[in-house]
Amino acid sequence: MPDIRVSEGLWSTGMLPEGILERWLVEDGSKVRVGEALAAARIGEALHDIVSSADGHLTIMAPAGDLIDPGCIIAQVTVR
């Protein structure tokens, strides 16, 4: 199962070490495709889309409103 991670590249030097998972753009269990925007994360003042790394069905592991760190896993995609 491919992990959906918050890219470490979204943080720049000197920024706070955590962000917020603002909202999910798809529901738990939904069929998703590679490159599809799954969630929105706020890091500093910027809002970033988190995209799927695989085709399959989404399993959400972090609820909207959670604090997120660079590289953290927020979901998995079950390839069917």
Residue frames relative to the residue before (quaternion, step in Angstrom):
aa qw qx qy qz dx dy dz
M 1.0000 0.0000 0.0000 0.0000 0.00 0.00 0.00
P 0.3508 -0.7374 0.5343 0.2183 3.58 -0.61 1.04
D 0.3780 -0.7134 0.5509 0.2114 3.55 -1.05 0.86
I 0.2711 -0.6949 0.6350 0.2008 3.53 -1.23 0.59
R 0.0437 -0.8210 0.5678 -0.0408 3.56 -0.45 1.26
V 0.4412 -0.6230 0.5664 0.3106 3.51 -1.30 0.44
S 0.4408 -0.7392 0.4480 0.2420 3.55 -0.51 1.23
E 0.4801 -0.6669 0.4977 0.2774 3.55 -0.96 0.92
G 0.5996 0.6008 -0.3434 0.4021 3.58 1.19 -0.53
L 0.5606 0.6113 -0.3902 0.3998 3.61 1.24 -0.20
W 0.6649 0.4624 -0.2939 0.5077 3.57 1.25 -0.37
S 0.2071 -0.7531 0.6070 0.1464 3.56 -1.00 0.77
T 0.6798 -0.4890 0.3526 0.4176 3.55 -1.22 0.44
G 0.8021 0.2881 -0.2234 0.4730 3.55 -0.97 0.87
M 0.5525 0.6025 -0.4120 0.4024 3.60 1.21 -0.08
L 0.6445 -0.4870 0.4104 0.4231 3.53 -1.27 0.34
P 0.5312 -0.6820 0.4064 0.2958 3.59 -1.02 0.74
E 0.7704 0.2970 -0.1969 0.5286 3.60 1.16 -0.04
G 0.2035 -0.7421 0.6252 0.1303 3.50 -1.32 0.42
I 0.4409 -0.6631 0.5294 0.2925 3.57 -1.31 -0.28
L 0.3586 -0.6771 0.5986 0.2337 3.54 -1.04 0.86
E 0.2904 -0.8204 0.4718 0.1418 3.56 -0.06 1.35
R 0.7781 -0.2275 0.1994 0.5505 3.58 0.75 -1.05
W 0.4140 -0.6482 0.5748 0.2795 3.50 -1.33 0.39
L 0.3233 -0.7567 0.5428 0.1682 3.56 -1.00 0.87
V 0.7376 0.2358 -0.1608 0.6119 3.58 1.34 -0.23
E 0.5063 -0.6631 0.4653 0.2957 3.57 -1.20 0.49
D 0.6286 -0.5144 0.4299 0.3942 3.53 -1.29 0.47
G 0.7912 0.2850 -0.2312 0.4893 3.58 -0.90 0.95
S 0.4874 0.6813 -0.4241 0.3442 3.59 1.27 -0.16
K 0.4639 -0.6210 0.5462 0.3174 3.53 -1.25 0.52
V 0.0558 -0.8079 0.5864 -0.0162 3.58 -0.83 1.04
R 0.2915 -0.7458 0.5776 0.1586 3.55 -1.28 0.46
V 0.6510 -0.5001 0.3964 0.4110 3.56 -1.23 0.49
G 0.8231 0.2412 -0.1939 0.4761 3.56 -0.95 0.93
E 0.5107 0.6440 -0.4216 0.3830 3.61 1.26 -0.14
A 0.4500 -0.6701 0.5178 0.2834 3.59 -0.97 0.84
L 0.1779 -0.8198 0.5421 0.0489 3.55 -0.73 1.15
A 0.8073 0.0080 0.0663 0.5864 3.54 1.00 -0.87
A 0.3030 -0.7094 0.6008 0.2097 3.53 -1.36 0.30
A 0.0952 -0.7953 0.5985 0.0134 3.56 -0.88 1.01
R 0.2433 -0.7528 0.5950 0.1417 3.56 -0.99 0.89
I 0.0222 0.7687 -0.6354 0.0696 3.52 -0.75 1.17
G 0.7770 -0.0083 -0.0688 0.6256 3.53 -0.36 1.26
E 0.7725 -0.2972 0.2472 0.5037 3.58 -0.81 -1.01
A 0.6334 0.5655 -0.3165 0.4230 3.60 1.27 -0.22
L 0.2694 -0.7269 0.6116 0.1581 3.55 -1.20 0.71
H 0.0860 -0.8172 0.5698 -0.0110 3.58 -0.73 1.11
D 0.3889 -0.6791 0.5675 0.2561 3.57 -1.14 0.68
I 0.2170 -0.7171 0.6472 0.1404 3.55 -1.12 0.79
V 0.1576 -0.8360 0.5239 0.0434 3.59 -0.61 1.14
S 0.5890 -0.5874 0.4355 0.3441 3.53 -1.28 0.48
S 0.3132 -0.7512 0.5560 0.1689 3.54 -1.08 0.81
A 0.7894 0.1711 -0.0946 0.5819 3.60 1.29 -0.04
D 0.4848 -0.5953 0.5404 0.3444 3.54 -1.35 0.23
G 0.4451 0.6844 -0.5042 0.2816 3.59 -1.02 0.73
H 0.6086 -0.5278 0.4351 0.4021 3.55 -1.22 -0.61
L 0.4168 -0.7533 0.4734 0.1864 3.53 -0.87 1.09
T 0.0760 -0.7403 0.6660 0.0516 3.54 -1.11 0.84
I 0.2667 -0.7817 0.5483 0.1312 3.57 -0.45 1.25
M 0.1572 -0.8082 0.5652 0.0503 3.56 -0.91 1.00
A 0.7544 0.2577 -0.1613 0.5818 3.60 1.24 -0.32
P 0.3637 -0.7522 0.5011 0.2254 3.60 -0.69 0.99
A 0.6249 -0.5001 0.4332 0.4146 3.55 -1.28 0.40
G 0.7445 0.3676 -0.3020 0.4684 3.54 -1.04 0.86
D 0.5208 0.6444 -0.4094 0.3819 3.60 1.26 -0.22
L 0.4619 -0.6130 0.5550 0.3205 3.54 -1.25 0.51
I 0.1257 -0.7929 0.5947 0.0428 3.56 -1.04 0.84
D 0.2534 -0.7492 0.5987 0.1270 3.53 -1.20 0.70
P 0.6570 -0.4919 0.3734 0.4324 3.61 -1.20 0.34
G 0.8441 0.1865 -0.1577 0.4773 3.56 -0.87 1.00
C 0.4645 0.6976 -0.4532 0.3037 3.61 1.20 -0.04
I 0.4384 -0.6737 0.5356 0.2592 3.54 -1.22 0.63
I 0.1137 -0.8135 0.5684 0.0461 3.58 -0.78 1.03
A 0.7984 0.0117 0.0051 0.6020 3.60 1.25 -0.32
Q 0.2253 -0.7270 0.6201 0.1900 3.53 -1.38 0.07
V 0.2728 -0.7280 0.6030 0.1786 3.53 -1.26 0.51
T 0.2426 -0.7478 0.6032 0.1346 3.55 -0.79 1.06
V 0.2618 -0.7651 0.5726 0.1348 3.56 -0.61 1.16
R 0.0588 -0.8147 0.5768 -0.0076 3.57 -0.71 1.11
